[in-house]
Amino acid sequence: MSFDCEIVGKIGSMALINHEINELDYNTFSRIGKYLSPGCVWISSGAVEIGKIDYYKRNNCAIVPEDDIAKSLYASQGQCILIENYRHFIKPEYSVRQILLEHNHFNDENKREYIKKLLLRSIEQKAIPIINYNDSVSNYEIMKMELNRIRNKNESAVECIDNDETASQISVLLKSKYLLIMTSADGLLKNPDDPSSLIERVEGKDAYELTENINGLFHHCNGTSRKGSNGMLAKLQYIKEPVKNGTIVIIGSPKYTIPDLIKGTVRRTVISVR
């Protein structure tokens, strides 16, 4: 089976912050950046949270009121720091390219095709695309109206409320060999409160059986599971499309390196056709 891209990976914002000191976790940036290479497309959350931290350090207060404009201001401040840190830790011989996307890029075939060409050309040129949702200019109410217009035409709509969905969409777009999702746990747990209950492998003889087995995992997903909350249930919903392409989905912790998660030398969950 041929793939256009080796790895599409994603990390959430909370994994990029050292919460004990309310500062960026430079060790995580280092572990990721060191192993990003041509053929990798990286989706990174974190701009809003990093922007908040930076703004507070410089002003000793938060932005008031904390509305949509405040979120956009935090995001635009945090984006600079996010990309600066990836650039610092990615090997200097590789270019780094920031790409900010919105839901409308995935709900229009011409825009989807343009993004695909942009990403494939970047890979050919040994550049590392770093993708994030464009919170700097995004407004939730406007987004809802635009999505409703699409649904009123009886069409399915890609929301990209969180970057789990964005990563899955990019994986489908590029037909990546791997979709790597970094999360706070070592993978999918039978019991969210028991780290030893890791589900190491989910398989099926074909995409249809694999999808059925993914559906069978939903009862393990307690707690935050709505779209936009980065819950495990939402992750499982989003990965159904990539596995139809033969993509191997790996869910694991950012405390491990990308090669170790791909090779399976550390704890992780692998979801794939046999």
Residue, then its C-alpha position, 0 to 999 in steps of 0.5 A: m500500500s502506498f502513502d503520500c506522507e509518513i507521519v501526521g502527528k498531533i499534540g495537545s496544548m496541556a502537554l506543552i506546558n509545565h503546570e508546576i511552574n506555569e511555563l513552557d515544557y521545553n523538554t517536550f518541545s525538544r523530544i518532538g522537534k529532535y525527531l521531526s523530519p521530511g515526511c512528517v506533518w505536525i499539528s500542534s495546539g498550544a497557542v492560546e494557553i502559551g499566549k496567556i502565560d506570556y501575556y501574564k508574565r509581561n503584564n501581571c494580569a489577564i486580558v479583560p474581558e476574557d471574550d472571543i477577542a481575548k482568545s484571539l489576542y492570546a492566540s496571536q501572541g502564543q503562535c509566535i512563541l510556539i513556532e519559535n520553539y519548534r524552530h529552535f529544536i528542529k534540525p537546522e537543515y530543515s525548513v519550518r513552515q507555519i500553516l494556520l487552518e480553519h474549518n472552511h479549508f476542509n469544507d470546500e473541495n478546491k481549498r482541500e486540494y490546495i492545502k494538500k498540494l501545499l503540504l506535499r510540496s513542503i514535504e518534497q522541499k524537506a520542510i516541516p509543516i507545523i499546523n494549528y487552527n487559526d484562533s487568531v482570527s476565528n470567531y465561534e459565532i461566525m463559525k457556527m453560522e458557516l457550519n449551519r449553512i453547510r448542514n442546511k444543504n444536507e452536507s456533512a461539515v468538518e468542524c475542526i473544533d479541536n486539533d484531533e479532528t484537524a489531525s485526522q482530516i490531514s491524515v486522510l488528505l495526505k493518506s499518511k502511513y501513521l497518525l500519531i496522537m499524543t495524549s496525557a495517558d499512555g494510550l487508551l485505557k479500559n479504566p481511565d483511573d487505572p494506568s495499568s489498564l492500557i489497551e495495547r492493540v485494536e485490530g480488525k481483518d479489514a477496515y469494516e471490522l476495525t471500525e466495529n471494534i473501535n465502536g466497541l471501545f466507546h464504553h471505556c471512554n468516561g469523563t470528557s468525551r464531547k467534541g472539542s474537549n479532547g476526550m478519548l471518545a472524540k479521538l476514536q470518532y475522528i480516527k475512523e476515516p484515516v483507518k479506512n485508508g490503511t493508516i496505522v493510528i498510534i495513541g501515546s504519551p509525549k514523555y516518549t519519543i516519536p521513534d519509540l512510539i512508532k517502533g513500539t518500544v514503549r507503552r502505547t495503543v496501536i489501532s490498525v488493520r491486521 
